Amino acid sequence: MSRELGIQAIVGTHTATETIEPGQTITLDCSRGEVGYVYDGVVPYTQSKIALNVTPNVPVDIMVNLADPDSSWKTSMLPVAGVGLARMEFIITNSIKIHPMALIHPERITDPKVIHEIATLTAAYADKKQFFVEVLARGIGMIAAAFYPRSVIVRLSDFKSNEYRNLIGGQYFEPREENPMIGFRGAYRYNHEMYKEGFALECAALTMARCTMGLKNIKVMVPFVRTTKEACSVIQALCEHGLKRGEDDLKYIMMCEVPSNVILIDEFARYFDGFSIGSNDLTQLTLGVDRDSAILATEFDERDPAVLRMMKMAISGAHAHDRSVGICGQAPSDYPDIAEYLIDLGIDSISLNPDSVLPFVMKYM
């Protein structure tokens, strides 16, 4: 999020809160790749401005990852073919702030403070569910409008249960899980009794953005689909909520991020129009490394031969069924050599973080 907002950030510093004093002036240098550097005081630097007078001749479609609607107009000026990943979670966290099930079942909430917070945020809405739908639709719509008519792939909410709990009222509707990274998330959640009513609100927001606002450049992406059974059930739910594949050129994209997605890509291709490789989770599940674990951080590497082979299999499998395949994971933004590897394999699109777009396309000027 910091990169998307243009704010420098270094993650995993271990001793920063002990070493840096409150109010101390420091300089963060995030310009040298994987490792960031922190300096005391103000370090002078130069800034270069790039005039894109010539369209870069990149051999694949370059797209951008985006979450913040307020930055979508500025980001849309980049030389990209569209949005490869629009994260719904950012809008929910920053604009809605309330767990959708708390708006559907307010009778389950007992804490007066939580009740007051919800009432304050939704004061303009008699129907509290409509608050969720309209605010989410406006955020999605702003991103889609900024890039129109270019394609905008909107991913259904991909919170983990611990992240859902952090929303207002979330503690009343979410389980406590030992490892939420591989727990109650993704496609399985959307048809579960504990969340399917909330999923209906997400679909209503997408329908409003596509049909009421007329932004037919929106495509729907389904994350973390473990099995073909889940694929079938989530597509049935999308159809029931007015998001039918093929109507008004609506396309379904599936995140390819679980090893089963790669192994059974022939079967998954029956349900989806395209795939988008999620390199973060694909790496985690291929190597068996919890990417939230600081202890295992050095073992998490998208460049591992096993992960690269998984990506290769996903691309060849998708193309064997005439399905488009891109990548929206972190790997190409962090490691340009992975991007070049994927281009050599014939990937159709690469979606980068906004700050990585210009350095990448400049190589093709």
C-alpha positions in Angstrom: 0.0 0.0 0.0 2.8 2.4 0.8 4.3 1.9 -2.7 1.0 2.6 -4.3 0.5 5.8 -2.3 4.0 6.9 -3.1 5.1 6.7 0.6 8.5 5.2 1.3 8.4 2.1 3.5 10.8 -0.6 4.7 9.3 -3.8 6.1 11.0 -6.1 8.5 13.5 -3.8 10.2 13.5 -5.7 13.6 15.0 -2.9 15.7 13.5 0.3 14.1 11.3 1.2 17.1 14.2 0.8 19.5 16.8 2.6 17.3 14.9 5.5 15.9 13.8 8.2 18.5 10.3 9.8 18.3 10.5 12.9 16.1 13.9 12.0 14.7 14.5 13.1 11.1 15.6 10.2 9.0 16.0 9.3 5.3 14.6 6.1 3.8 16.3 4.9 0.7 14.1 2.4 -1.1 15.7 2.9 -4.6 18.1 0.0 -4.6 16.0 -3.1 -5.0 15.2 -5.7 -2.3 17.1 -4.1 0.6 16.1 -0.7 2.0 18.5 1.7 3.9 17.8 4.1 6.8 20.0 7.1 7.4 20.1 9.7 10.2 19.1 13.2 9.1 18.3 14.5 5.6 20.4 12.9 2.8 20.4 14.9 -0.4 19.2 13.2 -3.6 18.4 14.0 -7.2 15.0 13.5 -8.9 14.6 12.7 -12.6 11.5 13.4 -14.7 10.7 11.3 -17.7 8.7 12.6 -20.7 7.0 9.7 -22.4 6.9 11.1 -25.9 7.3 7.7 -27.5 5.1 4.7 -26.8 7.3 1.9 -25.3 7.5 -1.2 -27.4 7.0 -3.8 -24.7 6.4 -7.3 -25.9 3.5 -8.0 -23.5 0.7 -5.9 -22.1 1.9 -4.1 -19.0 -0.8 -3.5 -16.5 -0.9 -2.0 -13.0 -1.9 -3.2 -9.5 -4.2 -0.7 -7.8 -6.3 -0.4 -4.7 -6.7 3.3 -3.8 -9.5 4.9 -5.9 -8.2 8.4 -5.1 -4.9 7.6 -6.8 -6.5 6.0 -9.8 -6.6 9.1 -12.0 -2.9 9.8 -11.5 -2.0 6.2 -12.0 -4.1 6.0 -15.2 -1.7 8.3 -16.9 1.0 5.6 -16.8 1.6 3.8 -20.1 -0.4 0.7 -19.2 -3.0 -1.5 -20.8 -5.3 -1.4 -17.8 -5.5 -2.7 -14.2 -4.4 -6.2 -13.7 -5.5 -6.3 -10.0 -7.9 -3.9 -8.3 -8.0 -4.8 -4.7 -11.5 -4.5 -3.2 -10.1 -4.9 0.4 -8.6 -1.4 0.4 -11.9 0.2 -0.3 -13.6 -1.9 2.4 -10.9 -1.1 5.0 -10.5 2.6 4.3 -14.0 3.8 3.1 -16.5 1.3 4.5 -14.6 0.2 7.6 -17.5 -2.0 8.8 -17.7 -5.8 8.4 -20.5 -6.5 5.9 -22.2 -9.1 8.1 -22.4 -6.4 10.9 -24.6 -4.4 8.5 -26.8 -7.4 7.7 -27.1 -8.8 11.2 -26.9 -5.8 13.6 -28.8 -7.8 16.2 -25.8 -9.9 16.9 -23.7 -6.9 18.1 -23.8 -6.2 21.8 -21.0 -3.7 22.4 -22.5 -0.2 22.6 -19.3 1.4 21.3 -19.4 -0.8 18.1 -23.1 0.0 17.7 -22.4 3.7 17.9 -19.5 3.5 15.4 -21.7 1.7 12.9 -24.6 4.2 13.4 -22.3 7.2 12.9 -20.7 5.9 9.7 -24.0 4.9 8.2 -26.1 7.8 9.4 -27.1 8.8 5.9 -28.5 5.4 5.1 -31.8 3.9 6.4 -30.8 0.6 4.8 -27.4 -0.1 6.2 -26.6 -2.8 3.6 -27.0 -0.2 0.9 -24.2 1.8 2.6 -21.8 -1.0 1.9 -23.0 -1.5 -1.7 -22.9 2.1 -2.7 -19.6 3.0 -1.1 -17.9 -0.1 -2.6 -19.5 0.5 -6.0 -18.2 4.1 -6.0 -14.7 3.1 -5.2 -14.7 0.4 -7.9 -16.4 2.7 -10.3 -13.8 5.4 -9.8 -11.0 3.0 -10.7 -12.8 1.7 -13.7 -13.8 5.2 -14.9 -10.2 6.4 -14.6 -8.9 3.7 -16.9 -12.0 3.4 -19.2 -12.2 1.7 -21.8 -9.1 -0.2 -20.7 -9.7 -3.5 -18.8 -10.0 -3.3 -15.0 -9.8 -6.7 -13.3 -11.5 -6.4 -9.9 -10.7 -9.1 -7.4 -13.4 -10.2 -5.0 -12.5 -9.6 -1.3 -9.4 -11.5 -0.3 -9.2 -10.8 3.4 -8.1 -13.5 5.8 -10.3 -14.1 8.8 -7.9 -12.1 11.1 -8.1 -9.1 8.7 -11.9 -9.4 8.6 -11.9 -9.4 12.4 -10.2 -6.0 12.4 -13.2 -4.4 10.6 -15.8 -2.8 12.9 -18.0 -5.5 14.2 -15.8 -8.2 12.7 -15.2 -10.0 16.1 -18.8 -11.1 16.1 -18.6 -12.9 12.7 -15.1 -14.2 12.3 -13.4 -17.4 13.7 -10.0 -17.3 15.4 -7.7 -19.4 13.3 -4.2 -20.6 14.0 -3.1 -20.1 10.4 -5.6 -17.8 8.6 -3.3 -17.6 5.5 -4.6 -21.1 4.5 -7.8 -20.9 6.4 -11.3 -19.4 5.8 -10.6 -17.3 2.8 -11.2 -17.0 -1.0 -13.8 -18.9 -3.0 -14.7 -21.3 -0.1 -15.8 -18.3 2.0 -18.2 -16.9 -0.6 -20.7 -19.7 -0.3 -20.3 -20.5 3.3 -23.2 -19.7 5.7 -20.9 -17.4 7.7 -20.3 -15.0 4.8 -22.5 -15.7 1.8 -24.8 -12.8 2.6 -21.8 -10.5 2.7 -20.7 -11.9 -0.7 -24.1 -10.9 -2.1 -23.3 -7.3 -1.2 -20.0 -7.5 -3.0 -21.8 -8.8 -6.1 -24.4 -6.0 -5.8 -21.6 -3.4 -5.8 -20.0 -4.9 -8.8 -23.3 -5.1 -10.6 -24.0 -1.4 -9.8 -20.6 -0.4 -11.1 -21.0 -2.4 -14.3 -24.7 -1.9 -15.1 -25.9 1.3 -13.4 -22.6 3.2 -13.9 -22.1 1.5 -17.3 -18.5 0.5 -16.7 -18.4 -2.6 -18.7 -14.6 -2.7 -18.7 -14.8 -4.4 -15.3 -13.8 -8.0 -15.1 -14.3 -10.2 -12.0 -11.4 -12.1 -10.5 -11.9 -14.9 -8.0 -9.1 -15.5 -5.5 -7.8 -18.7 -3.8 -9.9 -21.3 -5.5 -8.7 -24.6 -4.0 -10.8 -27.1 -6.0 -12.9 -27.3 -9.2 -15.9 -27.9 -6.8 -15.3 -24.4 -5.4 -14.9 -23.0 -8.9 -18.3 -24.4 -9.9 -20.1 -23.2 -6.7 -18.7 -19.6 -6.8 -19.6 -19.2 -10.5 -23.1 -20.4 -9.7 -23.3 -17.8 -7.0 -22.0 -15.0 -9.3 -24.7 -15.9 -11.8 -27.4 -15.9 -9.1 -26.3 -12.4 -8.1 -26.5 -11.0 -11.6 -22.9 -11.4 -12.7 -23.2 -13.9 -15.5 -20.3 -14.9 -17.6 -20.5 -13.5 -21.1 -23.3 -11.0 -20.5 -22.2 -7.5 -21.5 -18.8 -9.0 -22.2 -18.3 -10.0 -18.5 -15.2 -12.2 -18.1 -14.2 -14.4 -15.2 -10.5 -14.5 -14.2 -9.1 -16.9 -11.7 -6.1 -16.3 -9.5 -3.7 -19.1 -10.1 -2.0 -19.2 -6.7 -2.7 -22.7 -5.3 -0.6 -25.6 -6.7 -3.8 -27.4 -7.4 -4.7 -24.6 -9.9 -1.5 -25.4 -11.9 -1.8 -29.2 -11.7 -5.5 -29.2 -12.7 -5.4 -26.1 -15.0 -7.1 -28.2 -17.8 -10.2 -28.6 -15.6 -10.1 -25.0 -14.2 -10.0 -23.7 -17.8 -13.6 -24.9 -18.2 -14.9 -22.3 -15.7 -12.8 -19.2 -16.4 -11.8 -17.0 -19.3 -8.3 -16.4 -18.1 -5.9 -16.7 -15.2 -3.7 -14.4 -13.2 -0.7 -15.9 -11.4 -0.5 -14.8 -7.7 3.2 -15.3 -7.1 3.0 -14.6 -3.4 0.7 -17.4 -2.4 2.0 -19.7 -5.2 5.5 -19.4 -3.7 4.2 -19.9 -0.2 2.3 -23.0 -1.0 4.8 -24.5 -3.4 7.7 -24.1 -0.9 5.6 -24.6 2.3 6.8 -21.3 3.7 4.5 -19.1 5.7 5.0 -15.6 4.2 3.8 -14.0 7.4 6.6 -15.6 9.4 9.6 -13.4 10.0 11.7 -16.5 10.9 11.2 -18.0 7.5 11.5 -14.7 5.5 14.8 -15.7 4.0 13.3 -18.9 2.6 10.5 -17.1 0.8 11.8 -16.6 -2.8 9.7 -16.4 -5.9 12.9 -17.2 -7.9 13.1 -20.7 -6.5 13.3 -23.2 -9.4 10.2 -25.0 -8.1 8.1 -21.7 -8.2 9.5 -20.8 -11.7 8.5 -24.2 -13.0 5.0 -23.8 -11.5 4.7 -20.5 -13.4 5.9 -22.1 -16.6 3.3 -24.9 -16.2 0.5 -22.4 -15.6 1.3 -20.4 -18.7 1.6 -23.5 -21.0 -1.6 -25.0 -19.5 -3.6 -21.8 -20.0 -2.5 -21.4 -23.6 -3.3 -25.0 -24.4 -6.9 -24.1 -23.8 -6.8 -20.7 -25.4 -7.0 -18.9 -22.1 -5.2 -15.6 -21.4 -2.7 -15.7 -18.5 -1.0 -12.9 -16.7 0.7 -12.3 -13.4 -0.4 -9.8 -10.7 1.8 -11.0 -7.9 4.7 -9.1 -6.3 7.5 -11.0 -8.1 7.8 -9.0 -11.3 7.8 -5.7 -9.4 10.6 -6.9 -7.1 12.6 -8.9 -9.6 12.8 -7.7 -13.2 14.5 -11.0 -14.2 11.3 -12.9 -13.3 9.4 -10.5 -15.6 11.9 -11.3 -18.5 11.6 -15.0 -17.8 7.8 -14.8 -18.0 8.0 -12.8 -21.2 10.2 -15.5 -22.8 7.6 -18.0 -21.8 4.9 -16.1 -23.7 2.9 -14.7 -20.8 0.1 -12.4 -22.0 0.3 -9.6 -19.4 2.4 -8.5 -16.4 0.8 -6.3 -13.8 3.2 -4.2 -11.8 3.0 -1.9 -8.8 2.7 1.7 -9.9 6.3 2.6 -8.9 7.7 -0.3 -11.0 5.9 0.6 -14.3 8.2 3.3 -15.6 11.5 1.7 -14.7 10.3 -1.4 -16.5 8.9 0.1 -19.7 11.9 2.5 -20.0 14.0 -0.5 -21.0 11.9 -0.8 -24.1 12.0 2.9 -25.2 
